[in-house]
Amino acid sequence: MMENNFIKCPRCESKAIQYRSGTPIALFFLIIGVLTLFAGVLFFPLWLVTIPCFFLFPFMFLIPKHFSCMHCKYTFKAEKNKPKQPGI
């Protein structure tokens, strides 16, 4: 659990925010693909799991980064901090 004190939930104003991205899912697909690759040498039907895992692995990095509130479960997009331009 990671608390980010700089970002508040837009719905409930809580500071209990968790950052999420597609990287853990991508690593899961990679690990399952490697394990079934080695096991597939002995048991051929495991290749039916291996091939989709390696195919889907790179696409998991395309999942957008987002934040999730731990209190109200609201999910919102992670936007880069845009500098405020002074009014002229």
N, C-alpha and C positions, 0 to 999 in steps of 0.2 A: 504494500500500500504506500503510495507516494502522495504526500500532501503538497500542494502547490499554493503558497501563500500569496502569489501575485495575481491569481485568476480566481474569480468568484463565479458561482453558478448564476446564470441569467435568470433562472426561475426562482430559486429560494435564497440566493445570496450567500450560500454556504461556501466555506473555503476548503472543504473536504473533496478535492477534485483528484480524479485518477486519469493519467495520460494513457492512451491506448493507440496502438498502431498494428499493422499487419505483420510485423517482424516475428513475433512469437508463433503465429500461425504458419508462416513460411518455414521457420526452423522445425516445427512439428512435422510438416510434410517432408522436409529433407531427412529428418531422422527416421521416420517411418519408411520412406523410400529406400534408404540405405539398409535398414534392418531387413526389409522384405527382399531386397536384392540378394543379400547373402543367404537368406533362408530359401529364396526361390531357386537357388542352385540345387538344393535337395528336394524341394517340393514345388514342382512346376506351376501349379495354379496360383501361387502367391505373386506371380508376375502380373496377374490381373489387378493387383493392388499397387505394385511397383510403378508400372507405366503411368497411371494417372497421377501418382504422387510427384513424380519427376516432371510431368507436364504442367501441373498446377503450381509447383513451387515458385517459379519466377513471378507469376501473376499475383501472388499474395503480397508482394511488396507494393502493389498498386492500390491497396486498401488505404483510404485516406486516414490521416492522423486525426484523432478526435479526443475530446475530454468527456469524462463521465462523472456525474455528481454521485457521491457515495450515499447521500441522504435521500434525495428525491428520484434518483436513477435517471435523471435527464441527461441526454447525450447531445453535445454541441460540438461544432467544428472548431478545430484548432487553427486560429488565424494568426498570422504574423503581426507583431505589434507595428502598426503604422505610425510614423511620427506625425504629430499634430502640426499642421502648418498654421502659423500665426495669421490672423486676419489683417488685411491691409486697409 
